[in-house]
Amino acid sequence: SGCQGGDLPGSRRDLGKAFVITKLKLPVLAAYFFCEFEWAAGQNKQHFITKNTAKLDRETEELHHDRVSLEVGKVIQQGRQSKGLTQKDLATKINEKPQVIADYESGRAIPNNQVMGKIERAIGLKLRGKDIGKPLETGPKGK
């Protein structure tokens, strides 16, 4: 789009237009060219929406994290109860908040290997792999 004399900053035609300014560095003087303006009068638009809302919503729904399975949650609950621990007791034992234990037991938590390992050691049951619910073998650590 071409630049018009009436479109310069400070002129009456300038009001309500957001200009894209390109600065050219010339050897002696710097010249400014005002081109490609957008109408933004009376609106609080600072950014342009590139995708429609429905498409964005669909993409957001597809990008979800996997949660702890209900099977793992039940194993944690049964293991904790067999040791006579409350959620708060178990949380204190593994140095986590009680809400973390509640989230794992209900299947709301996003699995974290560090937390899962601490829970496994505290209740003595496997929570990962194909032997979920089996007793944890506490052998010497190989170095």
N, C-alpha and C positions, 0 to 999 in steps of 0.2 A: 504494500500500500504506500502511496506517495505521501510526502509531508507537505503541509500547507502552511502558509504564513500565519494564518489566524489560529493555528494550533500550538503556538509557542506558549510556554509557561507565563502566566500573568495575564493572558488575554482572556476575554469573556468566553471564547469557545473552549478554553482549557478546562473550565469548571466541569466536574463530573467525569473526567476522563483519567484513566490511569495509564501513563505513558511508559513504554519500554524504551529506555535511553541507551544508546550505543555511543561510546566515546572513542573517537579515533585519535590516535596520537600522531600528529604531524611534526615535522622537524622544528618548526618555529611556534606554531600555535595549535591549541587543542580545539577541535570543532565538535560540537554536539549535534547529533541528528535525532529528531523525534519522529519515531515511526511506529506503526502497528499499535494503535491505542485501542483500549477496550472500554466500553461503557460500564461504569460502576456507580453511577449517581444514585444516592438515596438508599444504597444497599450496604450491608455490613459484610461484604464478601472480600476476603483477603486472598483466598486461594481458589483455584478452579477445581471442580470435581471432575475427575477423569473417568470414573466408573460409576455406573448407576448403583443405587443403594441395594437393590435386590441381589445383584451380582456379587457385591461385596459381602452381603450377609451369607450367601451360599458358600463363598470361599472361606469365610471365617468359621462356619460350622464344620467344614471338612477338616480343618486344621485343629484337631483336638488331641490331647495327650492320652495315652493308655493309662488306665487306672489299675489298682491292685484288684485281683479277682476276689469274688466273694468266698471262694474256697480258701484262699490264703487268709482272708479276714477271719473265717471260722476257726482255722488252725491256730491263729494268734490268740483268739478268744479262749479256745479250749485249753491251749497250753498255759496261758496266763492263769486261768481258773484252777487248773490242776496243781499249780504251784501255790495257790492261795493268794494270788496277787490281785489288787485292783488295778484299773487303768492308770491311776495316779502312781501306785507303787512301781509298776513296770516302767512308766515314763521316768520316774526318779532314778531307777536302777540303770537305765540306758542313757540318762542325761538328755532327755527330750521332754517336750511339753506334753501334758495329758491329752491335748487335742490331737496330737500326732498319732497317738495310739488309737484314739476314737476314730480318726479318719482311716487308718489302716484296717481296723476291724470292720468298718462299715463299707469299705471298698471305694471310698472317696479320694484316697491318697494317690498321688503320682509316685510310683515305686522309686525308691532311692536305695541303691545297693548298700550304702554305708548304714542307713537306718535298718534295712532288712537284716544285715549281718548282726547288728547289735541285738535286735529282737530275737533272731535265731539263737544266739549264744545265751540270752537271758532265759528263754523258755525251753531250750534244748531240743527244738524241732526244726527241721528243714523247711524253708519257705520258698526256695528257688529251685529250679530244675524240675526233673521228672519225679523226684522222691518227696514231693510236698507232704508234710505231715509225719514223715518218718523221723525217728530219733537222730539227732545230730551226733556224728562220730567225732569225739574229742580226742584226736590223736596228737602226737608231737608235731610241731610245725617244722617242715623240712626247710633247711637253709642251705 
